[in-house]
Amino acid sequence: MLRRSSLLLTLLCVPLPGLGLAVGCGQTVIVDDPSVGGTGGEAGSPRGPDGWGGGGADVGEDPLDEYIDPGCPDAGPPITDFQCDPYDQASGSCGPGEGCFIYVQYPREPCGQEIYGAYCARAGSGGQGDPCGGGEGCGAGFTCVVTGAGTQCVELCPLDGDDSCDPGFVCEPIDVQGIGGCL
């Protein structure tokens, strides 16, 4: 009896390539059917109509056919709320120890629009490339962005004309429409 149960356990742990399955031993693993061609992981290997190695329903020519447009009207001009000028920190529109910081407020509803703006807040001491945590820590004329080198302060720059970035930096668009950061 012991031999039969160990034989049965061994058979359950053996891959079943004809079915494309390995059954038993704690997990079921689905693998590509080798008879379809290719090893199943490389680009261009034959796949079934569902794109996953066979079976399933055909999603059609365009998988985005299933997207349902919420029917939003065409968006008008961007909504702005600039309470100060982020390019002119010395304008006097912000109080002592404050800087003019940009922001974007994303909509909560599907057809809403972003609100782009700037407001006065306490200025930090962070300069170009200094680490920051959200909007806090950067000095006046800088903003905190996520970069390939982490979250850091970057100097604001106009996207049109002289970008005023230090040598080695390029003015790139950031979240607030029309405003760039030296990256």
N, C-alpha and C positions, 0 to 999 in steps of 0.2 A: 504494500500500500504506500509505503514511504517513497519507493521508486516512482510510482505512478504520479504522486502529487508533485515530486520534484521535476518530473518530465513535463507535467502540465504547466508548472511555474516557468520552466525554461522556455516552453513554446509561447507562453504569453509575453515573455520579454524579448522575443526575437522579432526584428522588424518584418513587416509584411509589405515588401516593395510593390507587389502587384496592386495593393490598395493605396499605396502612398502613405501608409501609417506605421508607426511603431507603437504597439499597444502594451500596456501593463507597466510594471516597475514604477508606479507612482505618478507618471505623467503620460499624456497622449501628445505626441508631436506630429504635426501635419507637415509633410515634406512634399516638394514637387514630384510629380510622376516622372520618373526617368524615361519612360517610353515616349513622352511628349517631345523630348529633345533638350539638350543643354543640361546644365547642372542645376538650374533654377535660380541662381543668385545673380547672374551677370546681366548687364543691360542687353536688351535685344533678344533674350531667350524667349522661346514661344510660351505664351500664356493662354489661359482660357478666356472666354468672353468677359469675365469679370475682372481680368487683370491679375488674378492670384493663382494661376496654375490649374484652372479648370473648375467646372461646376458653377452654380449660381446663375442669376439672371443677367441678361445683357443690359447694360446701362445705356446703350445707344451710342451714337456718334460723339456726343458731347456730354460728359458726366455732369456738367453744370445745368443740363436741361431740367434737373430737379429743383434748381434754385427758384424760389418764388419771390418776385420783385414786390416789395411792400407798396409800390405805387406812389413814391414820393414825388412831389412836384419839383421842377428844376429849381435848384438852389439859387438864390439871389446873390448879391455881393456879400463878401464876408462880413460877419458881425464883429465890430471892434469896440474896445473899451480902454483906450489909452489915456490914463490919468496923468501920465508924465511921459517925457521923451527919453527912451532908453539909450539913445545915442548922445544925448546932451545931459550928462550927469550933473553939470555945474549950473543948470538953468535956474535953480532955486525953487523948482516945483516940489522937491522933497525936502524934509527937514534935516537938521544937522545929524550926522551919523547914519543917515538913510541913503539908499540908492534906489534907482528906478529899475525894477525887475520885470521881465516879460513873463507871460503865462498863456496857456491855452486851456480853455474849459471845454471838455468834450461833452456832446449831448447825451442825455439819458434816454431819449426816445429814438426809434429807428430813423425817423425823417428829420431829426433836429440838425442844427448847424453848430459848428465849433464857434466859440467866442475867443477872439485873439485880443490880447491887451497887455497893459503894463500898469504897475502899481508901485507905490512907495513902501519900502520896508527897511528894517535895520540891515545895514550892510555888514557883511562878514569881512574876513581878511584874505580869502582865497583868491589867487591869481591864476594865470594860464597854466593848466595842467595839474593844479592842486586837487586832491580828492575832496569830494563834497557829498553831502547826504540830502538829496532832493534840492529844494531851492535855498536851503540854508548853508551858510559858510562862504559863499562867493562874495567877492567885493563888488562895488558899484561898477557897472559896465560889463559885468560877466554874468553868465548863467550856467547852471549845472546841467550837464547832458551825459547820457550814456554813450561811451565811446568804446572802441576796441581795446583800449587800455584801462577800462573801468569807468566809473562815474566820476567826472571831473569838471572843474570850472573851465569854461572857454570864453574868450573875449568876444563880445558882440561885434558884428560887422555888417555894413550895408551890402546887399547882394548886387546892387548896381553901382558902377563907378569905382572909385578907389576903395579897396576893401579894408585898408588900414591894419591888416594882419602883419605880425612880425615875420621876418624872413623864415622860410621853411613851413609856413602855415598857409592854408588856402581857405577862403571864405566859402563855407558850405551851408546850404539851407538847413534849418532846424525846424522844430515843430511849429513855431509861430510864423504864420505866412508872411513872407516879405522880409524876414530878418534872418541873418546868417550868424554862424559862429566860426571862429578861427580854429580849424582842425588840421 
